Amino acid sequence: MLRRNKERQQPRLPTAEEFLQYKPRRLDFEWSEKADGLVELKVPKFRSNFGKSFCKVIKKDNTFTANMDKLGSLVWKNCDGNNTVEQILELIKKEFSEQKNIDQRLFLFLQQMTGLNYIDL
């Protein structure tokens, strides 16, 4: 029997083991790697036609450049849909072996990038 006033259920958060098996994938953004290996990401300011038109009217570019640090650049380059979070974590542990809580930094970074719709988990 269906309940009419059924409370909305919150989506279940993945376990750490499940999260490590995700394969993050960069979404369709223009990006480049500078000579020092850091990534520059071109991000649209507006996605709506109104916003795009507004930029044209005021003769401004509809994108801004997001410059990633060394950690972000390494993660971004490996978010190709083939590498798991666990594999990316192993890469950054090797590269940033002296840093503490690097796993938490990776998880937060991936959550932020997902929230901004830069990557898909």
C-alpha positions as CSV (number, residue, x, y, z in Angstrom):
1,M,0.0,0.0,0.0
2,L,1.4,3.4,-1.0
3,R,1.6,6.2,1.6
4,R,0.6,9.7,0.4
5,N,2.7,11.7,2.9
6,K,5.8,9.6,2.6
7,E,8.9,11.6,3.6
8,R,11.5,12.0,1.0
9,Q,14.4,9.7,1.5
10,Q,17.9,11.2,1.3
11,P,20.1,9.4,-1.2
12,R,22.5,7.0,0.5
13,L,26.1,8.1,0.6
14,P,28.6,5.6,-0.9
15,T,30.9,3.7,1.5
16,A,34.6,4.4,1.2
17,E,35.1,1.1,-0.6
18,E,32.4,2.0,-3.2
19,F,33.8,5.5,-3.6
20,L,37.3,4.2,-4.3
21,Q,35.8,2.1,-7.2
22,Y,34.2,5.2,-9.0
23,K,35.8,6.2,-12.3
24,P,35.7,10.0,-12.4
25,R,35.4,11.5,-15.9
26,R,36.1,15.1,-16.9
27,L,33.1,16.8,-18.5
28,D,33.4,18.6,-21.8
29,F,35.6,21.6,-20.9
30,E,38.4,23.1,-22.9
31,W,41.6,22.7,-21.0
32,S,45.3,22.8,-21.6
33,E,48.5,21.9,-19.8
34,K,51.1,24.7,-19.3
35,A,54.8,24.1,-19.6
36,D,55.1,23.6,-15.8
37,G,52.5,20.8,-16.0
38,L,49.7,22.7,-14.4
39,V,46.2,22.7,-15.9
40,E,44.2,25.7,-17.1
41,L,40.5,25.0,-17.5
42,K,38.2,27.2,-19.5
43,V,34.9,27.5,-17.7
44,P,31.7,29.1,-19.1
45,K,30.3,31.9,-17.0
46,F,26.8,31.3,-18.3
47,R,25.2,28.3,-19.9
48,S,21.8,29.9,-20.7
49,N,21.2,31.7,-24.0
50,F,20.3,34.8,-22.0
51,G,23.7,34.8,-20.2
52,K,25.6,34.1,-23.4
53,S,23.8,36.9,-25.2
54,F,24.5,39.3,-22.3
55,C,28.2,38.6,-22.7
56,K,28.0,39.4,-26.4
57,V,26.2,42.6,-25.7
58,I,28.8,43.8,-23.2
59,K,31.6,42.4,-25.4
60,K,33.0,40.2,-22.8
61,D,34.2,36.6,-23.1
62,N,31.7,34.0,-21.7
63,T,34.5,32.0,-20.1
64,F,37.0,32.4,-17.3
65,T,40.2,30.5,-16.7
66,A,40.5,28.2,-13.6
67,N,44.1,27.6,-12.8
68,M,44.7,24.3,-10.9
69,D,47.5,23.7,-8.5
70,K,49.8,20.6,-8.8
71,L,47.5,18.3,-6.9
72,G,44.4,19.4,-8.9
73,S,46.3,19.2,-12.2
74,L,47.4,15.6,-11.5
75,V,43.8,14.6,-10.5
76,W,42.2,16.4,-13.5
77,K,44.6,14.7,-16.0
78,N,43.7,11.3,-14.5
79,C,39.9,11.8,-14.4
80,D,39.5,10.2,-17.8
81,G,36.8,7.7,-17.0
82,N,39.3,4.8,-17.0
83,N,41.1,5.4,-13.7
84,T,39.4,4.6,-10.4
85,V,39.5,6.9,-7.4
86,E,41.7,4.3,-5.8
87,Q,44.2,4.4,-8.7
88,I,44.3,8.2,-8.6
89,L,44.8,8.1,-4.9
90,E,47.8,5.8,-5.3
91,L,49.3,8.2,-7.9
92,I,48.9,11.2,-5.6
93,K,50.3,9.3,-2.6
94,K,53.5,8.7,-4.6
95,E,53.7,12.3,-5.8
96,F,52.8,13.9,-2.5
97,S,54.2,11.4,-0.1
98,E,55.1,14.0,2.5
99,Q,51.6,15.5,2.8
100,K,49.2,14.3,5.5
101,N,45.6,13.5,4.9
102,I,46.1,13.4,1.1
103,D,43.2,11.0,0.8
104,Q,40.8,13.4,2.4
105,R,42.1,16.2,0.2
106,L,41.4,14.0,-2.9
107,F,37.9,13.1,-1.7
108,L,37.0,16.8,-1.0
109,F,38.5,17.9,-4.3
110,L,36.4,15.3,-6.2
111,Q,33.3,16.3,-4.3
112,Q,33.9,20.0,-5.2
113,M,34.5,19.2,-8.8
114,T,31.4,17.1,-9.0
115,G,29.3,19.9,-7.3
116,L,30.6,22.4,-9.8
117,N,29.7,20.0,-12.7
118,Y,33.3,19.8,-13.9
119,I,33.5,16.0,-13.5
120,D,31.1,13.1,-13.3
121,L,31.6,10.3,-10.8
